Structures are given as structure tokens and as C-alpha cells.
Amino acid sequence: MIVDLRSDTLTRPSREMLDAMMTARVGDDVFGEDDTVKALEQQIATMFGMETALFCPSGTMANQIAIKCLTNPMEELITDQTAHVYRSESGGIPFHSAVSVRTLRGERGKITPALIAPEINVDSITAPRTSLVVLENTVNWGGGSYYTLAEISEIATLCHANALKLHLDGARIFNALTETGDLTINYGQFFDTISVCLSKGLGAPVGSVLMGNGELIKKARKIRKVMGGGMRQAGFLAAAGIYALDHNIGKLKADHHHARQLASALKGQYYVKSVMPVDTNIVIFEVAENYQTATLIRQLDRHGIKCLEFGKQRIRFVTYLDITQEMIDETIMVLNKLELPEKSSGN
Ligand SMILES: *Cc1c(COP(=O)(O)O)cnc(C)c1O
């Protein structure tokens, strides 16, 4: 049995999802003639209480388009130092938008009005104008930590008072909502733009959606085109997204349960120094100093368990739709029987 815990992007479309894709009505979406893409865009915008949306090939593209729409060159945005938009999108912010980034040290990737406020530049000839705040929910590098809507509301108030725009990288927003119980419909009022990944825990093979008001999305559509992201019969992919929204949101709860089981199995293992709190579907743990991360990963791989090195002496497990209870049990069994050599002194 192979248990691949490297990422929730590894989901494969189910038989039922493939059926929905195969029978989708499609057209040329660059001409605005794909009814399935339009249906997906309308469905998700309505869910979040936003005007409209744009189907994008990736979350990276959706985020980068949002940042380009919400800023001008020479301005600055504020986000946490671990934000995906900053550290995992290949330097896209300066490349696409000619904008600088002010990074904050949030608590497990979560920033607050108290952290943001002093970092807003006052208007001057020398300082870049601060124009945007970017939040991530859940926070990947925070080990799947999440904001509540109440916390978001306070940040939105600060942004509003300072004429700052607010973008949500909601790649895993449904994982956050599964825990907080907040409703999607209440999100739209707080953000100028929201991106959501369909190809992570929700199980679609490809695609993210960017939401915003009509004028912004019109501009976003143009920017998607200049980035080469205008897709033709994309309805086959959008159909998977619609299927995911209709059927897979409720299944995230099981992923969170699986993640907590993995975390408790890790705690107390001789090769584990500490395990980050598990809030959603991500488990990050620190490997004890006496053991090599690479060796641990190799040993797990030999037993069919795949995971990612996530910073120095750290490993990440992610649970998702295709990870079954049987696979979790198997992983726990392997974790319990691992025999690792100690690092030899002097290397
Ligand atoms: C996965 C992810 C994205 C988007 O990634 P793509 O691979 O470009 O779809 C954006 N933000 C966060 C926090 C993510 O985890």
C-alpha cells in the first residue's frame, strides 16, 4: 500500500467526478461561450456573497491576478512572512506587479490588526504606498491554522480605515470553514478578492477560482489572458469544480480527523521532538536533533509512506479525500515500528 501524504493536491477525480466532466456542455471560454465555466463562476460567487468570479488554471495565477488588480507599481503589500503568495509563487509579486512586500511575523502565519497597523507606510515621497493586505486561510506554513470570521472582520475594519484593499488566499478556505462553522455567504463583505482552490481537498484535478466585483473581474480576465491563462473548452475542468463544490465539502471533516490521529501517533515517538497543533488537514512535526530528517523520510518511503521535508528538521503530512482510514492505520503502524539510526557524531 502506498500512502502519499505529500500534499492534498494529489487527489484524483473519482468515477462520478469523471462522469460529470465527460458529459459537460462546453464552448470556447475565451469567447465567453462555455456555459459550464460560467455556471461554476456564478455558483461560487453566489456562495461567497460576491458579484462574480473567474476560473483560473492554478491558485498561483488567481492570487497573482488579484494582486495585480488591487495594486499599482511602486506600492507595497503586507502579508505574513510565510504566505504562499510571498514564498511559494516564484517571486510573482515583483515580477507581475512591481510591488514590494512587507512581511510580518504572525502567530503560526496569522496576522492581526496590532501587527499590521504600525507597518502601514505614511504617505511620503520616499516610502512605497501601502495598498494591500493579503491573508491566507488556512495557513499552510502555520500547519493548517485558521482565522475565524470575527478575526477577519477586525482586520477588514483596519484596512477600510486606511484605504487598504484586502485579498484572501483561500486555497483551503473550506478546511477553515469546516472547523469554525462560519458561513461562506458572510465572507464576501470583508474582501475585495478571494481565491479558492478546487484541486486540493475538494478533489478536482485542476483549477482555482478568483472572486470579486464585476469591474475587477473584467480586468482580471484581461490579465489572465496576458499571462496565457485563457482556456478554451475549460468546461470539462469546471464541471469537476462544480462536482467538488456539490459533493466534497462535507468530506473535509474526515481529513481533519485523520490528521489528528496522525498527530497523536507522532507524539511521544523517540524520533519526534514536537508536533505543531493540528487544526485542519496538515500535520507538521519537528524531528529530534539526534535523527536525520532525510533518513526518516527515506525509511518512511521504504514502507510506502510518502511525505515532504518542510523546512529544517521538519516534516509535513497532509490528509485529503483519497486518504482512507485504512491508510491512516497503516501509517500509524509504520510510525510505531520505525527503527532509525542516530546521527553519527561529527557529521
Ligand atoms: C496550493 C496553494 C495555492 C495555489 O497553488 P497552485 O499550485 O498554484 O494551485 C495558493 N495558496 C496556498 C496557501 C496554497 O496552499
The ligand as an SDF file (V2000), in Angstrom:
LIG
                    3D

 15 15  0  0  0  0  0  0  0  0999 V2000
   -1.7550   25.3460   -3.0490 C   0  0  0  0  0  0  0  0  0  0  0  0
   -1.8430   26.7330   -2.6130 C   0  0  0  0  0  0  0  0  0  0  0  0
   -2.0490   27.7710   -3.5200 C   0  0  0  0  0  0  0  0  0  0  0  0
   -2.1620   27.5660   -5.0070 C   0  0  0  0  0  0  0  0  0  0  0  0
   -1.2790   26.6830   -5.5450 O   0  0  0  0  0  0  0  0  0  0  0  0
   -1.3080   26.1950   -7.0570 P   0  0  0  0  0  0  0  0  0  0  0  0
   -0.4410   25.0110   -7.0090 O   0  0  0  0  0  0  0  0  0  0  0  0
   -0.7540   27.3030   -7.8730 O   0  0  0  0  0  0  0  0  0  0  0  0
   -2.7190   25.8990   -7.4240 O   0  0  0  0  0  0  0  0  0  0  0  0
   -2.1690   29.0480   -3.0150 C   0  0  0  0  0  0  0  0  0  0  0  0
   -2.1060   29.2830   -1.6990 N   0  0  0  0  0  0  0  0  0  0  0  0
   -1.9070   28.3200   -0.7970 C   0  0  0  0  0  0  0  0  0  0  0  0
   -1.8720   28.6390    0.6500 C   0  0  0  0  0  0  0  0  0  0  0  0
   -1.7570   27.0040   -1.2170 C   0  0  0  0  0  0  0  0  0  0  0  0
   -1.5480   26.0500   -0.3090 O   0  0  0  0  0  0  0  0  0  0  0  0
  1  2  1  0
  2  3  1  0
  2 14  2  0
  3  4  1  0
  3 10  2  0
  4  5  1  0
  5  6  1  0
  6  7  2  0
  6  8  1  0
  6  9  1  0
 10 11  1  0
 11 12  2  0
 12 13  1  0
 12 14  1  0
 14 15  1  0
M  END
$$$$
